[in-house]
Structures are given as C-alpha cells and as structure tokens.
C-alpha cells in the first residue's frame, strides 16, 4: 500500500508558504501532485498580502524587496496612508516542496 506524503510549497525568498493566493506562516497542505507550482509551470502569477496585516508587519523588509506589479494606492491629506495590498510577482522556481513528517 502506497503511503501518502503530505507537503507544503515554501516560497524560497521569504521562507513563507503558499496558501490560496497569498503567503502565510503555515501554508496549505497538499497530498497530490496537483498544486500551485505545477499550475504555474513556466508562467508567473501574482500573490497579494494585505498592507495592514500582521504578516506584512513581521516580514516588511523582505516583502518590500520583492518584485511587485502595481504601484500602491495611497490616500489621506498627504497621500501617506496605503490602502492597497502588496502584489508580489512569483514564478514556479520561487517555490520548493517541503515534505511534512508525520
């Protein structure tokens, strides 16, 4: 009987994990070969991270150094309040499979 191996997709530049259109500290757990990395293939996609999220505050320097695809939407009298999410451009090669020991 073949044993199922559980794994997550680790975003190499940040050390975070892929989780349904964004990055997180826990990530989505996969059991089959169908995942975000195989879906991407040789293309790129965009992941969003809320500007005001705890994740952004904790990983701000790393996230802001990555390739983004949109200028921030700023509001306020001095245009000093950001309301748009960070939109990170990712490629399949930015991710690696990390198996989870059971």
Backbone as JSON Lines, residues from 0, in Angstrom:
{"i":0,"aa":"X","n":[0.83,-1.18,0.0],"ca":[0.0,0.0,0.0],"c":[0.88,1.25,0.0]}
{"i":1,"aa":"X","n":[0.6,2.15,-0.93],"ca":[1.38,3.38,-1.06],"c":[0.98,4.37,0.03]}
{"i":2,"aa":"X","n":[1.99,4.9,0.69],"ca":[1.73,5.87,1.76],"c":[1.66,7.28,1.18]}
{"i":3,"aa":"X","n":[0.66,8.04,1.58],"ca":[0.51,9.43,1.13],"c":[1.5,10.31,1.87]}
{"i":4,"aa":"X","n":[2.21,11.15,1.1],"ca":[3.14,12.1,1.72],"c":[2.51,13.48,1.69]}
{"i":5,"aa":"X","n":[2.52,14.15,2.81],"ca":[1.98,15.49,2.92],"c":[3.11,16.49,2.7]}
{"i":6,"aa":"X","n":[2.79,17.59,2.05],"ca":[3.82,18.61,1.8],"c":[3.18,20.0,1.67]}
{"i":7,"aa":"X","n":[4.06,21.0,1.77],"ca":[3.68,22.39,1.55],"c":[4.62,22.98,0.5]}
{"i":8,"aa":"X","n":[4.24,24.11,-0.06],"ca":[5.09,24.81,-1.01],"c":[5.72,26.0,-0.3]}
{"i":9,"aa":"X","n":[7.04,25.96,-0.17],"ca":[7.76,27.02,0.52],"c":[8.26,28.06,-0.49]}
{"i":10,"aa":"X","n":[7.96,29.32,-0.23],"ca":[8.43,30.42,-1.06],"c":[9.87,30.71,-0.63]}
{"i":11,"aa":"X","n":[10.82,30.39,-1.48],"ca":[12.24,30.45,-1.12],"c":[12.69,31.84,-0.68]}
{"i":12,"aa":"X","n":[12.35,32.92,-1.39],"ca":[12.84,34.24,-0.98],"c":[12.39,34.69,0.42]}
{"i":13,"aa":"X","n":[11.21,34.25,0.86],"ca":[10.71,34.72,2.16],"c":[10.71,33.65,3.25]}
{"i":14,"aa":"X","n":[10.71,32.37,2.87],"ca":[10.6,31.31,3.85],"c":[9.15,31.06,4.27]}
{"i":15,"aa":"X","n":[8.2,31.76,3.64],"ca":[6.78,31.58,3.94],"c":[6.21,30.51,3.01]}
{"i":16,"aa":"X","n":[4.96,30.14,3.23],"ca":[4.33,29.07,2.46],"c":[3.15,29.58,1.65]}
{"i":17,"aa":"X","n":[2.92,28.94,0.49],"ca":[1.79,29.3,-0.35],"c":[0.49,28.89,0.32]}
{"i":18,"aa":"X","n":[-0.51,29.77,0.26],"ca":[-1.81,29.48,0.84],"c":[-2.9,30.25,0.11]}
{"i":19,"aa":"X","n":[-3.47,29.65,-0.92],"ca":[-4.62,30.2,-1.65],"c":[-4.5,31.68,-2.03]}
{"i":20,"aa":"X","n":[-3.57,31.99,-2.89],"ca":[-3.43,33.34,-3.41],"c":[-2.6,34.29,-2.59]}
{"i":21,"aa":"X","n":[-1.99,33.79,-1.53],"ca":[-1.15,34.63,-0.68],"c":[-0.05,33.78,-0.07]}
{"i":22,"aa":"X","n":[0.71,34.36,0.82],"ca":[1.73,33.63,1.58],"c":[1.33,33.64,3.04]}
{"i":23,"aa":"X","n":[1.71,32.59,3.76],"ca":[1.39,32.53,5.19],"c":[2.49,31.76,5.92]}
{"i":24,"aa":"X","n":[2.44,31.79,7.23],"ca":[3.43,31.07,8.02],"c":[3.13,29.58,8.09]}
{"i":25,"aa":"X","n":[1.88,29.18,7.88],"ca":[1.51,27.76,7.94],"c":[1.37,27.14,6.55]}
{"i":26,"aa":"X","n":[0.68,27.79,5.65],"ca":[0.52,27.31,4.29],"c":[-0.53,26.23,4.12]}
{"i":27,"aa":"X","n":[-0.83,25.95,2.87],"ca":[-1.78,24.9,2.51],"c":[-1.03,23.58,2.45]}
{"i":28,"aa":"X","n":[-1.64,22.52,2.93],"ca":[-1.03,21.19,2.91],"c":[-1.6,20.4,1.73]}
{"i":29,"aa":"X","n":[-0.7,19.84,0.94],"ca":[-1.08,19.07,-0.24],"c":[-0.82,17.59,-0.01]}
{"i":30,"aa":"X","n":[-1.59,16.75,-0.74],"ca":[-1.37,15.31,-0.7],"c":[-1.19,14.74,-2.1]}
{"i":31,"aa":"X","n":[-1.45,15.52,-3.13],"ca":[-1.32,15.04,-4.5],"c":[-0.3,15.89,-5.25]}
{"i":32,"aa":"X","n":[-0.04,15.53,-6.49],"ca":[0.9,16.28,-7.3],"c":[0.33,17.55,-7.9]}
{"i":33,"aa":"X","n":[-0.97,17.77,-7.73],"ca":[-1.6,18.98,-8.27],"c":[-1.5,20.1,-7.24]}
{"i":34,"aa":"X","n":[-0.72,21.11,-7.57],"ca":[-0.53,22.22,-6.65],"c":[-0.26,23.5,-7.42]}
{"i":35,"aa":"X","n":[-0.08,24.57,-6.71],"ca":[0.14,25.88,-7.3],"c":[1.38,25.9,-8.18]}
{"i":36,"aa":"X","n":[2.44,25.23,-7.77],"ca":[3.69,25.23,-8.53],"c":[3.51,24.53,-9.88]}
{"i":37,"aa":"X","n":[2.83,23.38,-9.91],"ca":[2.61,22.7,-11.18],"c":[1.63,23.49,-12.06]}
{"i":38,"aa":"X","n":[0.7,24.18,-11.44],"ca":[-0.23,25.03,-12.18],"c":[0.51,26.17,-12.87]}
{"i":39,"aa":"X","n":[1.47,26.77,-12.18],"ca":[2.22,27.9,-12.75],"c":[3.04,27.49,-13.96]}
{"i":40,"aa":"X","n":[3.72,26.36,-13.88],"ca":[4.59,25.93,-14.97],"c":[5.67,26.97,-15.24]}
{"i":41,"aa":"X","n":[5.71,27.48,-16.47],"ca":[6.73,28.47,-16.85],"c":[6.2,29.9,-16.81]}
{"i":42,"aa":"X","n":[5.03,30.07,-16.24],"ca":[4.41,31.39,-16.21],"c":[4.64,32.05,-14.85]}
{"i":43,"aa":"X","n":[4.09,33.22,-14.7],"ca":[4.16,33.93,-13.42],"c":[2.75,34.22,-12.94]}
{"i":44,"aa":"X","n":[2.63,34.51,-11.68],"ca":[1.33,34.84,-11.1],"c":[1.56,35.92,-10.06]}
{"i":45,"aa":"X","n":[0.49,36.41,-9.5],"ca":[0.56,37.48,-8.51],"c":[-0.09,36.99,-7.22]}
{"i":46,"aa":"X","n":[0.61,37.16,-6.11],"ca":[0.06,36.87,-4.79],"c":[-0.15,38.2,-4.08]}
{"i":47,"aa":"X","n":[-1.2,38.29,-3.29],"ca":[-1.46,39.53,-2.57],"c":[-1.31,39.35,-1.07]}
{"i":48,"aa":"X","n":[-0.78,40.37,-0.43],"ca":[-0.64,40.38,1.02],"c":[-1.14,41.73,1.51]}
{"i":49,"aa":"X","n":[-2.08,41.71,2.41],"ca":[-2.67,42.96,2.92],"c":[-1.6,43.82,3.57]}
{"i":50,"aa":"X","n":[-1.63,45.1,3.21],"ca":[-0.65,46.05,3.73],"c":[-0.71,46.15,5.25]}
{"i":51,"aa":"X","n":[-1.89,46.06,5.81],"ca":[-2.05,46.24,7.25],"c":[-1.98,44.92,8.03]}
{"i":52,"aa":"X","n":[-1.65,43.82,7.37],"ca":[-1.66,42.52,8.04],"c":[-0.48,42.34,8.99]}
{"i":53,"aa":"X","n":[-0.66,41.43,9.92],"ca":[0.42,41.08,10.85],"c":[1.6,40.5,10.07]}
{"i":54,"aa":"X","n":[1.31,39.73,9.03],"ca":[2.35,39.12,8.21],"c":[3.22,40.19,7.55]}
{"i":55,"aa":"X","n":[2.58,41.23,7.01],"ca":[3.35,42.3,6.37],"c":[4.23,43.01,7.39]}
{"i":56,"aa":"X","n":[3.67,43.29,8.55],"ca":[4.45,43.99,9.57],"c":[5.67,43.18,10.0]}
{"i":57,"aa":"X","n":[5.52,41.87,10.11],"ca":[6.61,41.0,10.56],"c":[7.68,40.8,9.49]}
{"i":58,"aa":"X","n":[7.27,40.73,8.21],"ca":[8.2,40.45,7.11],"c":[8.34,41.63,6.16]}
{"i":59,"aa":"X","n":[8.13,42.82,6.64],"ca":[8.08,44.03,5.81],"c":[9.31,44.19,4.9]}
{"i":60,"aa":"X","n":[10.5,44.1,5.46],"ca":[11.71,44.33,4.66],"c":[11.85,43.32,3.53]}
{"i":61,"aa":"X","n":[11.57,42.06,3.81],"ca":[11.68,41.02,2.77],"c":[10.61,41.23,1.71]}
{"i":62,"aa":"X","n":[9.36,41.43,2.12],"ca":[8.26,41.57,1.17],"c":[8.43,42.78,0.27]}
{"i":63,"aa":"X","n":[8.88,43.88,0.82],"ca":[9.02,45.1,0.02],"c":[10.22,45.06,-0.91]}
{"i":64,"aa":"X","n":[11.12,44.08,-0.73],"ca":[12.26,43.96,-1.63],"c":[11.95,43.09,-2.84]}
{"i":65,"aa":"X","n":[10.79,42.43,-2.85],"ca":[10.41,41.54,-3.94],"c":[9.83,42.29,-5.12]}
{"i":66,"aa":"X","n":[9.79,41.64,-6.27],"ca":[9.23,42.2,-7.49],"c":[7.71,42.35,-7.34]}
{"i":67,"aa":"X","n":[7.21,43.55,-7.5],"ca":[5.78,43.81,-7.39],"c":[5.23,44.25,-8.74]}
{"i":68,"aa":"X","n":[3.93,44.22,-8.89],"ca":[3.35,44.53,-10.19],"c":[2.42,45.73,-10.19]}
{"i":69,"aa":"X","n":[2.29,46.42,-9.1],"ca":[1.39,47.57,-9.07],"c":[1.9,48.6,-8.08]}
{"i":70,"aa":"X","n":[1.71,49.85,-8.43],"ca":[2.05,50.92,-7.5],"c":[1.02,50.94,-6.38]}
{"i":71,"aa":"X","n":[1.44,51.32,-5.19],"ca":[0.48,51.34,-4.08],"c":[-0.57,52.43,-4.25]}
{"i":72,"aa":"X","n":[-1.77,52.17,-3.77],"ca":[-2.84,53.17,-3.76],"c":[-2.75,53.88,-2.42]}
{"i":73,"aa":"X","n":[-2.49,55.19,-2.47],"ca":[-2.29,55.98,-1.27],"c":[-3.46,56.96,-1.11]}
{"i":74,"aa":"X","n":[-3.89,57.18,0.13],"ca":[-4.96,58.13,0.43],"c":[-4.51,59.02,1.58]}
{"i":75,"aa":"X","n":[-5.38,59.9,1.96],"ca":[-5.08,60.82,3.06],"c":[-4.68,62.18,2.54]}
{"i":76,"aa":"X","n":[-4.66,63.16,3.42],"ca":[-4.33,64.53,3.02],"c":[-2.95,64.62,2.38]}
{"i":77,"aa":"X","n":[-2.01,63.86,2.9],"ca":[-0.64,63.9,2.38],"c":[-0.28,62.65,1.58]}
{"i":78,"aa":"X","n":[-1.3,61.89,1.2],"ca":[-1.07,60.62,0.49],"c":[-0.08,59.74,1.24]}
{"i":79,"aa":"X","n":[-0.31,59.62,2.54],"ca":[0.62,58.87,3.39],"c":[0.0,57.61,3.99]}
{"i":80,"aa":"X","n":[-1.22,57.27,3.57],"ca":[-1.89,56.07,4.08],"c":[-2.1,55.1,2.92]}
{"i":81,"aa":"X","n":[-1.48,53.95,3.02],"ca":[-1.61,52.96,1.95],"c":[-2.83,52.09,2.21]}
{"i":82,"aa":"X","n":[-3.65,51.88,1.17],"ca":[-4.84,51.04,1.34],"c":[-4.81,49.79,0.44]}
{"i":83,"aa":"X","n":[-3.89,49.75,-0.51],"ca":[-3.86,48.61,-1.43],"c":[-2.94,47.51,-0.89]}
{"i":84,"aa":"X","n":[-3.21,46.26,-1.27],"ca":[-2.33,45.18,-0.83],"c":[-1.01,45.2,-1.6]}
{"i":85,"aa":"X","n":[-0.01,44.51,-1.08],"ca":[1.22,44.3,-1.81],"c":[0.94,43.18,-2.81]}
{"i":86,"aa":"X","n":[1.3,43.39,-4.05],"ca":[1.07,42.39,-5.09],"c":[2.42,41.88,-5.57]}
{"i":87,"aa":"X","n":[2.78,40.68,-5.14],"ca":[4.09,40.1,-5.42],"c":[4.02,39.21,-6.65]}
{"i":88,"aa":"X","n":[4.95,39.42,-7.57],"ca":[5.05,38.57,-8.76],"c":[5.88,37.35,-8.39]}
{"i":89,"aa":"X","n":[5.34,36.15,-8.65],"ca":[6.05,34.91,-8.31],"c":[6.14,34.0,-9.53]}
{"i":90,"aa":"X","n":[7.15,33.15,-9.52],"ca":[7.38,32.14,-10.55],"c":[7.44,30.78,-9.88]}
{"i":91,"aa":"X","n":[7.21,29.72,-10.63],"ca":[7.27,28.37,-10.06],"c":[8.63,28.1,-9.43]}
{"i":92,"aa":"X","n":[9.69,28.64,-10.02],"ca":[11.04,28.41,-9.48],"c":[11.26,29.09,-8.13]}
{"i":93,"aa":"X","n":[10.34,29.96,-7.71],"ca":[10.44,30.62,-6.4],"c":[9.98,29.7,-5.28]}
{"i":94,"aa":"X","n":[9.43,28.52,-5.62],"ca":[8.87,27.62,-4.62],"c":[9.6,26.28,-4.62]}
{"i":95,"aa":"X","n":[9.65,25.68,-3.43],"ca":[10.19,24.32,-3.31],"c":[9.21,23.49,-2.48]}
{"i":96,"aa":"X","n":[9.2,22.21,-2.74],"ca":[8.34,21.29,-1.99],"c":[9.02,20.97,-0.67]}
{"i":97,"aa":"X","n":[8.28,21.11,0.41],"ca":[8.78,20.78,1.74],"c":[7.86,19.7,2.32]}
{"i":98,"aa":"X","n":[8.4,18.49,2.45],"ca":[7.59,17.38,2.98],"c":[7.42,17.52,4.48]}
{"i":99,"aa":"X","n":[6.26,17.1,4.94],"ca":[5.92,17.18,6.37],"c":[6.02,15.78,6.95]}
{"i":100,"aa":"X","n":[6.86,15.63,7.96],"ca":[6.98,14.34,8.66],"c":[5.73,14.1,9.48]}
{"i":101,"aa":"X","n":[5.27,12.86,9.43],"ca":[4.04,12.53,10.15],"c":[4.36,11.88,11.48]}
